[in-house]
Amino acid sequence: MLVAVTSFVSTDVASAPFLWVIPLALFLATFIIVFAKRQVIAPKTLEKFLVPAVLVGLVSCIPQLQIPGWLNIAFHYSLFFLVALVAHGAMAAKRPAAIHLTEFYLLMSVGGLVGGVFTSLIAPVLFVKIAEYSLLLVVSLFASREISRIGLKSSAMVVALAFSVIFVLDGSWQEYIPNSKVILVLLISIILIGLMFILLVKYRAFQQSGLMLALTFFLFLNFQIDQPVFKERSFFGVTTVLGSKASGLRTLQHGTTVHGAVKLGNNEGELGSSRPEPLTYYHYNSGMARSISAMRARRNGTIENVGVVGLGSGSLACYKQAAETWDFYEIDQLMIDLASRKDIFGFVPNCALDSRMIVGDARLTLGREADKKYDLLIIDAFSSDSIPVHLLTVEAMQLYRSKMKSDGLLVMHISNRHMDLAPVLAANSKELGLQARVGSVTGDDFPKETMKLKSTVAFITKNDEELGDLANDPNLELIKPDQVAPWTDDYSNILSAMMMGGKEH
């Protein structure tokens, strides 16, 4: 549970030490509480809150709710503390006499090892979705004495049902039995809800009925009507490609966030043969697209060298012109393989097949390139909704500028649901003698069904002349650098950025 909740929280916010330390501290604190001679908090008293807390936790896992990052962290770490306290309290209540304590602590350690192996090694192989957190929330309900009274056999049946549901939702067998998924999910849901009402009305078993409701929530949480065109889980998260004939679009989703889309060429869900149009945050009127146009205007129509950190679906590749040299830096080989397939999105194969694909962390791979190489450098690296912190520091921006020509343009995509990163980049820019202009450079608002989305983009320059045609854009705001301290490789304040709020996208 410790590993699962840490992975769940850090997926969208940031992979940062303070997000790892807090649940570990809470985990250790529960042991101190339950094994203390005088208990400050009685785990048995808290059991009655376990079922409703888990139900709320399962609902909050739905990505569409877009709960503020700080609230999400506070709630799920509090929920983890409650679950750990109740579970460890039940374990402490059953501890044997002193003569058997060695075996007791050995078995307790083995249990922790088994749980860690499951969430770290087995779950990524079994599930292409990060389903282990919601699954473990359901299983944690068995720490309640009331629920555990349903007996070992019944408990095993419920756990087996939960695992079966995951495999039903996660399996590739659906392509051989079309439309069966919806029927099966509805059937299981009816059974679970029926059991819940029987337990609630006939037996007044509130805790057990809550378990049935939790299983139902878990079912819908992991339910997806559209069969993915592609789905794989790597070290860097879950990558899903969805193709919808109804919308005529194919989208790339990493974690909970869309990272690119393309229009389908026909009703059979196939791509057209022509040059695809970039959508989502990369459409023709987006901030990144307009930065390319502004730089071309300054370079008499052709940019000599362009660097892009973060490949995604390869949407930006379709802005490349024949005479230009484009380099893409991507840490996940899976993304490169996916973007290079002509039958998935087609941006790279149709528009920039001769571009360089450099695999590895951008701070390392970009560091090996020649200085003063790029006219335009675009930083567009995301893991789900979070931007790796080490790509936002003063040292990182100093590296970017060293690889750019003296009058080059640095563009950073900082759209985020949880954090406002504009003040951070302004503070970093001031440290380097630069300025940051930030805004949602979209020009027009587009209907949602077009998948032309707003994006927050930062332009880091020495002066307004480097912005070219964008210098007079009313959507761009010169950010004052006096709100926060600069982020460095030794210091970052993610909590402050979260409290200032993010930009919905």
C-alpha positions as CSV (number, residue, x, y, z in Angstrom):
1,M,0.0,0.0,0.0
2,L,2.9,2.3,0.8
3,V,4.4,1.9,-2.7
4,A,1.0,2.0,-4.4
5,V,-0.1,5.3,-2.8
6,T,3.2,6.9,-3.5
7,S,3.0,6.0,-7.2
8,F,-0.6,7.1,-7.4
9,V,0.1,10.6,-6.0
10,S,3.4,11.3,-7.7
11,T,2.1,10.2,-11.2
12,D,0.3,13.6,-11.8
13,V,2.0,16.0,-9.4
14,A,5.7,15.4,-9.4
15,S,8.3,12.7,-8.7
16,A,9.9,14.5,-5.7
17,P,11.5,13.2,-2.5
18,F,9.0,15.0,-0.2
19,L,6.2,13.1,-1.8
20,W,8.0,9.8,-1.0
21,V,9.0,10.7,2.6
22,I,5.6,11.7,3.9
23,P,3.9,8.3,3.4
24,L,6.9,6.5,4.7
25,A,6.8,8.7,7.9
26,L,3.1,8.0,8.3
27,F,3.7,4.3,7.8
28,L,6.3,4.2,10.6
29,A,4.1,6.4,12.8
30,T,1.3,3.9,12.7
31,F,3.6,1.2,14.1
32,I,4.6,3.5,17.0
33,I,1.0,4.2,17.7
34,V,-0.3,0.7,17.7
35,F,2.5,-0.9,19.6
36,A,2.7,1.9,22.3
37,K,1.8,1.0,25.8
38,R,-0.5,3.9,26.0
39,Q,-2.4,4.4,22.7
40,V,-3.0,8.0,21.7
41,I,-5.3,6.9,18.8
42,A,-7.4,3.7,19.1
43,P,-7.4,1.9,15.8
44,K,-10.6,0.0,16.7
45,T,-12.4,3.4,17.1
46,L,-11.3,4.4,13.6
47,E,-12.6,1.2,11.9
48,K,-16.1,2.7,11.5
49,F,-14.6,5.4,9.2
50,L,-12.7,2.9,7.0
51,V,-15.5,2.0,4.6
52,P,-16.7,5.5,3.9
53,A,-13.2,6.8,3.6
54,V,-12.2,4.0,1.1
55,L,-15.4,4.7,-0.9
56,V,-14.6,8.4,-1.2
57,G,-11.0,7.5,-2.0
58,L,-12.1,5.3,-4.9
59,V,-14.4,8.0,-6.3
60,S,-11.5,10.6,-6.0
61,C,-9.4,8.3,-8.2
62,I,-11.5,9.2,-11.2
63,P,-9.2,11.5,-13.4
64,Q,-12.1,13.6,-14.8
65,L,-12.8,15.1,-11.3
66,Q,-9.5,17.1,-11.5
67,I,-9.1,17.5,-7.8
68,P,-6.5,20.2,-6.8
69,G,-3.1,18.6,-6.3
70,W,-2.6,19.7,-2.7
71,L,-6.1,18.4,-1.7
72,N,-5.5,15.1,-3.5
73,I,-2.2,14.6,-1.7
74,A,-3.6,15.5,1.7
75,F,-6.6,13.3,1.3
76,H,-4.9,10.2,0.0
77,Y,-2.0,10.4,2.5
78,S,-4.6,10.7,5.2
79,L,-6.5,7.8,3.8
80,F,-3.3,5.8,3.7
81,F,-2.6,6.7,7.4
82,L,-6.1,5.5,8.3
83,V,-5.8,2.2,6.4
84,A,-2.3,1.5,7.8
85,L,-3.4,2.4,11.4
86,V,-6.4,0.1,11.3
87,A,-4.5,-2.8,9.6
88,H,-1.5,-2.5,11.9
89,G,-3.9,-2.1,14.9
90,A,-5.6,-5.4,14.0
91,M,-2.1,-7.0,13.6
92,A,-0.9,-5.6,17.0
93,A,-4.1,-6.9,18.7
94,K,-3.2,-10.5,17.6
95,R,0.5,-10.4,18.6
96,P,1.5,-13.5,20.5
97,A,3.3,-13.9,23.8
98,A,6.9,-12.7,24.1
99,I,8.3,-16.2,23.4
100,H,6.9,-16.1,19.8
101,L,7.7,-12.5,19.0
102,T,10.6,-13.4,16.7
103,E,8.3,-15.4,14.4
104,F,5.7,-12.7,14.6
105,Y,8.1,-9.9,13.4
106,L,9.6,-12.2,10.8
107,L,6.2,-13.0,9.3
108,M,5.3,-9.3,9.5
109,S,8.5,-8.4,7.5
110,V,7.7,-11.2,5.0
111,G,4.2,-9.7,4.5
112,G,5.8,-6.3,3.7
113,L,8.2,-7.9,1.3
114,V,5.4,-9.8,-0.5
115,G,3.3,-6.6,-0.8
116,G,6.3,-4.6,-2.1
117,V,7.1,-7.3,-4.7
118,F,3.4,-7.3,-5.8
119,T,3.2,-3.5,-6.3
120,S,6.7,-3.0,-7.7
121,L,7.3,-6.1,-9.8
122,I,4.1,-8.1,-10.4
123,A,1.4,-5.4,-10.8
124,P,3.3,-3.7,-13.7
125,V,3.3,-7.0,-15.5
126,L,-0.2,-8.1,-14.7
127,F,-2.0,-4.8,-15.3
128,V,-1.4,-2.2,-18.0
129,K,-3.4,0.3,-15.9
130,I,-2.2,1.4,-12.5
131,A,-5.0,-0.6,-10.9
132,E,-3.1,-1.8,-7.8
133,Y,-3.9,1.3,-5.7
134,S,-7.6,1.0,-6.1
135,L,-7.4,-2.8,-5.7
136,L,-5.5,-2.5,-2.5
137,L,-8.0,0.1,-1.2
138,V,-10.7,-2.5,-1.6
139,V,-8.6,-5.3,-0.1
140,S,-7.8,-3.0,2.9
141,L,-11.4,-3.2,4.0
142,F,-10.7,-6.7,5.3
143,A,-8.7,-5.0,8.1
144,S,-12.1,-4.1,9.6
145,R,-13.2,-6.7,12.1
146,E,-16.8,-6.3,10.9
147,I,-16.0,-7.2,7.3
148,S,-13.5,-9.9,8.3
149,R,-16.4,-11.7,10.0
150,I,-17.8,-12.8,6.7
151,G,-15.3,-15.7,6.9
152,L,-12.2,-16.8,5.1
153,K,-14.0,-18.5,2.3
154,S,-16.3,-15.5,1.6
155,S,-13.3,-13.2,1.8
156,A,-11.4,-15.2,-0.7
157,M,-14.3,-15.2,-3.1
158,V,-14.6,-11.4,-2.9
159,V,-10.8,-10.9,-3.5
160,A,-11.0,-13.4,-6.4
161,L,-13.9,-11.5,-7.8
162,A,-11.9,-8.2,-7.6
163,F,-9.0,-9.8,-9.5
164,S,-11.4,-11.3,-12.0
165,V,-12.9,-7.8,-12.6
166,I,-9.4,-6.4,-13.3
167,F,-8.6,-9.1,-15.8
168,V,-12.0,-8.6,-17.5
169,L,-11.3,-4.9,-17.9
170,D,-7.7,-5.3,-18.7
171,G,-7.7,-8.2,-21.1
172,S,-7.0,-8.1,-24.8
173,W,-9.6,-10.9,-25.4
174,Q,-12.2,-8.2,-26.1
175,E,-11.1,-7.8,-29.7
176,Y,-12.2,-11.4,-30.3
177,I,-15.6,-11.0,-28.6
178,P,-16.8,-7.5,-29.5
179,N,-19.3,-5.6,-27.3
180,S,-19.1,-8.3,-24.6
181,K,-17.2,-6.0,-22.2
182,V,-20.1,-3.7,-21.6
183,I,-22.6,-6.6,-21.0
184,L,-20.2,-8.3,-18.6
185,V,-19.5,-5.1,-16.6
186,L,-23.2,-4.4,-16.3
187,L,-23.9,-8.0,-15.2
188,I,-21.2,-7.9,-12.5
189,S,-22.4,-4.5,-11.4
190,I,-26.0,-5.7,-11.0
191,I,-24.7,-8.7,-8.9
192,L,-22.6,-6.5,-6.7
193,I,-25.4,-3.9,-6.1
194,G,-27.9,-6.7,-5.5
195,L,-25.6,-8.2,-2.8
196,M,-25.2,-4.8,-1.3
197,F,-28.9,-4.3,-0.9
198,I,-29.4,-7.8,0.5
199,L,-26.6,-7.2,3.1
200,L,-28.0,-3.8,3.9
201,V,-31.7,-4.5,4.1
202,K,-31.9,-8.1,5.4
203,Y,-28.9,-8.4,7.6
204,R,-28.1,-4.7,8.5
205,A,-24.5,-5.5,7.5
206,F,-23.4,-1.9,6.8
207,Q,-19.7,-2.7,6.6
208,Q,-20.2,-5.7,4.2
209,S,-22.6,-3.7,2.0
210,G,-19.9,-1.0,1.9
211,L,-17.5,-3.6,0.6
212,M,-19.9,-4.5,-2.3
213,L,-20.2,-0.8,-3.1
214,A,-16.4,-0.4,-3.0
215,L,-16.1,-3.3,-5.5
216,T,-18.7,-1.6,-7.8
217,F,-16.7,1.7,-7.7
218,F,-13.5,-0.2,-8.4
219,L,-15.2,-1.8,-11.4
220,F,-16.3,1.4,-12.9
221,L,-13.0,3.1,-12.0
222,N,-11.2,0.7,-14.3
223,F,-13.8,0.5,-16.9
224,Q,-13.1,1.7,-20.4
225,I,-15.7,1.3,-23.2
226,D,-13.4,2.0,-26.1
227,Q,-10.9,-0.9,-26.9
228,P,-7.4,0.7,-26.9
229,V,-5.6,0.6,-30.2
230,F,-2.4,0.3,-28.1
231,K,-1.8,0.0,-24.4
232,E,1.5,-0.7,-22.6
233,R,3.0,0.0,-19.2
234,S,6.6,0.9,-18.9
235,F,8.9,2.2,-16.2
236,F,7.7,5.7,-17.0
237,G,4.0,5.0,-16.7
238,V,1.0,3.8,-18.7
239,T,0.7,4.8,-22.4
240,T,-2.7,4.3,-24.0
241,V,-3.8,5.0,-27.6
242,L,-7.6,5.3,-28.0
243,G,-9.4,5.4,-31.3
244,S,-13.0,6.6,-31.4
245,K,-15.0,6.1,-34.6
246,A,-17.7,8.4,-33.1
247,S,-15.4,11.4,-32.7
248,G,-13.2,10.5,-35.7
249,L,-10.1,11.0,-33.5
250,R,-7.2,8.9,-32.2
251,T,-5.6,10.2,-29.0
252,L,-2.4,9.4,-27.0
253,Q,-2.9,9.3,-23.3
254,H,0.0,9.0,-20.8
255,G,-1.3,8.5,-17.3
256,T,-4.3,10.7,-16.9
257,T,-3.4,13.3,-19.5
258,V,-3.8,13.6,-23.3
259,H,-0.5,14.1,-25.1
260,G,-1.6,14.3,-28.7
261,A,-4.3,13.5,-31.2
262,V,-4.9,12.9,-34.9
263,K,-8.0,12.9,-37.1
264,L,-8.9,9.5,-38.6
265,G,-9.1,9.3,-42.3
266,N,-12.2,7.0,-42.6
267,N,-15.0,5.3,-40.6
268,E,-12.9,2.2,-40.2
269,G,-10.6,3.9,-37.8
270,E,-7.7,4.1,-40.2
271,L,-5.4,7.1,-40.8
272,G,-5.5,9.1,-44.0
273,S,-2.5,9.0,-46.3
274,S,-1.9,12.7,-46.3
275,R,0.2,14.8,-43.9
276,P,-1.7,14.7,-40.6
277,E,-2.8,17.9,-38.8
278,P,-1.4,18.4,-35.2
279,L,-4.1,18.8,-32.6
280,T,-4.4,19.2,-28.8
281,Y,-1.7,21.6,-27.5
282,Y,0.0,21.6,-30.9
283,H,-2.6,22.9,-33.3
284,Y,-1.8,25.6,-35.8
285,N,-2.7,28.5,-33.5
286,S,-1.0,27.1,-30.3
287,G,1.8,28.8,-28.5
288,M,4.4,26.3,-29.7
289,A,3.2,26.5,-33.3
290,R,3.3,30.3,-33.2
291,S,6.8,30.3,-31.7
292,I,7.9,28.3,-34.8
293,S,6.3,30.8,-37.1
294,A,7.8,33.7,-35.3
295,M,11.3,32.2,-35.5
296,R,10.9,31.4,-39.2
297,A,10.0,35.0,-39.8
298,R,13.2,36.1,-38.1
299,R,15.2,33.5,-40.1
300,N,13.8,34.4,-43.6
301,G,11.5,31.5,-43.7
302,T,13.7,28.6,-42.6
303,I,15.0,27.6,-39.2
304,E,18.4,25.9,-39.4
305,N,18.3,23.8,-36.3
306,V,15.4,22.9,-34.0
307,G,15.6,20.9,-30.8
308,V,12.5,19.4,-29.0
309,V,12.7,17.8,-25.6
310,G,9.7,15.4,-25.3
311,L,8.3,13.5,-28.3
312,G,4.8,12.4,-27.3
313,S,2.8,11.4,-30.3
314,G,5.2,13.4,-32.5
315,S,2.7,16.2,-33.2
316,L,5.4,18.9,-33.5
317,A,7.2,16.8,-36.2
318,C,4.6,18.0,-38.7
319,Y,5.9,21.6,-38.4
320,K,9.3,20.6,-39.9
321,Q,10.2,21.9,-43.3
322,A,12.4,20.0,-45.8
323,A,15.5,22.2,-45.4
324,E,15.4,22.2,-41.6
325,T,17.2,19.9,-39.1
326,W,15.1,18.7,-36.2
327,D,16.3,16.7,-33.2
328,F,13.9,15.0,-30.7
329,Y,15.1,14.1,-27.2
330,E,12.9,11.4,-25.5
331,I,13.6,9.4,-22.4
332,D,11.1,6.6,-23.1
333,Q,12.0,4.3,-26.0
334,L,8.3,3.2,-26.1
335,M,7.3,6.7,-27.1
336,I,9.8,6.7,-30.0
337,D,8.6,3.3,-31.2
338,L,5.0,4.5,-31.0
339,A,5.5,7.8,-32.7
340,S,7.5,6.1,-35.5
341,R,4.6,3.8,-36.4
342,K,2.8,5.0,-39.5
343,D,-0.4,3.1,-38.6
344,I,-0.8,4.8,-35.1
345,F,-0.4,8.6,-35.6
346,G,1.8,9.1,-38.6
347,F,3.3,12.5,-37.6
348,V,7.0,11.4,-37.6
349,P,6.8,8.9,-40.6
350,N,4.9,11.4,-42.8
351,C,6.5,14.6,-41.8
352,A,10.0,14.1,-40.2
353,L,11.3,10.7,-41.0
354,D,14.9,12.0,-41.3
355,S,14.8,13.6,-37.8
356,R,17.2,12.5,-35.1
357,M,15.7,10.6,-32.1
358,I,18.0,10.8,-29.1
359,V,17.0,8.4,-26.3
360,G,17.8,9.3,-22.7
361,D,17.4,12.0,-20.0
362,A,17.5,15.4,-21.8
363,R,19.9,16.9,-19.2
364,L,22.4,14.3,-20.2
365,T,21.8,13.8,-23.9
366,L,21.4,17.5,-24.6
367,G,24.6,18.2,-22.6
368,R,26.5,16.1,-25.2
369,E,25.5,18.4,-28.1
370,A,27.6,21.2,-29.4
371,D,27.1,24.6,-27.8
372,K,25.2,27.4,-29.7
373,K,23.6,24.8,-32.0
374,Y,19.8,25.5,-31.9
375,D,17.9,28.5,-33.2
376,L,14.8,27.2,-31.4
377,L,14.6,24.9,-28.4
378,I,11.2,23.6,-27.2
379,I,10.9,21.9,-23.8
380,D,7.8,19.8,-23.8
381,A,8.6,16.9,-21.5
382,F,5.7,15.5,-19.4
383,S,5.0,12.4,-17.4
384,S,1.2,12.2,-17.3
385,D,0.5,15.8,-16.1
386,S,3.8,16.5,-14.3
387,I,6.9,18.0,-15.6
388,P,10.1,16.5,-14.3
389,V,11.5,19.0,-11.7
390,H,15.1,18.6,-12.8
391,L,14.1,20.0,-16.2
392,L,12.8,23.3,-14.6
393,T,15.8,24.3,-12.5
394,V,18.2,27.2,-13.0
395,E,20.9,24.7,-14.0
396,A,18.7,23.1,-16.6
397,M,17.7,26.5,-18.1
398,Q,21.4,27.4,-18.2
399,L,22.1,24.2,-20.1
400,Y,19.3,25.0,-22.6
401,R,20.7,28.5,-23.3
402,S,24.2,27.2,-23.8
403,K,23.0,24.9,-26.6
404,M,21.2,27.8,-28.3
405,K,22.5,30.5,-30.6
406,S,22.9,33.9,-29.0
407,D,19.6,35.2,-30.5
408,G,17.8,31.8,-30.2
409,L,14.4,31.3,-28.6
410,L,13.7,29.0,-25.7
411,V,10.0,27.8,-25.4
412,M,8.7,25.8,-22.4
413,H,5.3,24.1,-22.3
414,I,4.1,24.4,-18.7
415,S,0.4,23.5,-18.8
416,N,-0.5,21.9,-15.5
417,R,-3.6,21.1,-13.6
418,H,-2.0,21.3,-10.2
419,M,0.9,23.8,-10.2
420,D,1.5,27.3,-11.4
421,L,5.0,27.2,-12.8
422,A,5.1,30.7,-14.3
423,P,6.6,32.4,-11.2
424,V,9.2,29.7,-10.9
425,L,10.4,30.2,-14.5
426,A,10.4,34.0,-13.9
427,A,12.6,33.6,-10.9
428,N,14.9,31.2,-12.7
429,S,15.1,33.6,-15.7
430,K,16.1,36.6,-13.5
431,E,18.9,34.5,-12.0
432,L,20.3,34.0,-15.5
433,G,19.7,37.6,-16.6
434,L,16.7,36.6,-18.7
435,Q,13.0,37.3,-18.8
436,A,9.9,35.1,-19.0
437,R,6.7,35.9,-20.9
438,V,3.9,33.4,-20.3
439,G,0.4,33.0,-21.6
440,S,-2.1,30.9,-23.4
441,V,-1.3,31.8,-26.9
442,T,-4.3,30.3,-28.7
443,G,-5.8,33.3,-30.6
444,D,-9.3,31.7,-30.8
445,D,-11.3,29.4,-28.6
446,F,-12.1,26.2,-30.4
447,P,-15.0,23.8,-29.7
448,K,-14.1,20.9,-27.4
449,E,-14.8,18.3,-30.0
450,T,-12.1,19.6,-32.3
451,M,-9.4,18.6,-29.7
452,K,-7.7,22.0,-30.2
453,L,-6.8,22.7,-26.6
454,K,-5.4,25.7,-24.7
455,S,-1.9,25.5,-23.5
456,T,0.3,27.6,-21.2
457,V,3.6,28.4,-22.8
458,A,6.6,30.3,-21.4
459,F,9.0,32.2,-23.7
460,I,12.4,32.7,-22.1
461,T,14.4,35.5,-23.8
462,K,17.0,38.2,-23.1
463,N,14.7,40.8,-24.6
464,D,11.5,41.2,-26.5
465,E,13.4,41.3,-29.8
466,E,14.0,37.6,-29.6
467,L,10.2,37.1,-29.6
468,G,9.9,38.5,-33.1
469,D,6.2,38.7,-34.1
470,L,5.1,37.5,-30.7
471,A,6.5,40.6,-28.9
472,N,3.2,42.5,-29.2
473,D,0.9,39.6,-28.5
474,P,-1.6,40.7,-25.8
475,N,-2.0,37.2,-24.5
476,L,1.7,37.2,-23.3
477,E,2.4,38.5,-19.8
478,L,5.8,39.5,-18.5
479,I,6.0,37.6,-15.2
480,K,7.5,39.4,-12.2
481,P,10.2,37.4,-10.7
482,D,9.7,38.4,-7.0
483,Q,7.0,35.9,-6.0
484,V,9.1,32.8,-5.4
485,A,12.7,31.8,-5.0
486,P,14.5,30.2,-8.0
487,W,14.4,26.4,-8.3
488,T,17.8,24.8,-8.4
489,D,19.1,21.3,-8.4
490,D,19.4,21.6,-4.6
491,Y,16.1,23.5,-4.0
492,S,12.5,23.3,-5.2
493,N,9.2,24.2,-3.6
494,I,6.6,22.1,-5.2
495,L,4.1,22.7,-2.4
496,S,4.2,26.5,-3.0
497,A,3.6,26.0,-6.8
498,M,0.7,23.8,-6.0
499,M,-0.9,26.3,-3.6
500,M,-0.7,29.0,-6.3
501,G,-2.8,26.6,-8.5
502,G,-2.4,25.2,-12.0
503,K,-3.9,26.0,-15.4
504,E,-6.7,23.6,-16.5
505,H,-6.0,22.0,-19.8
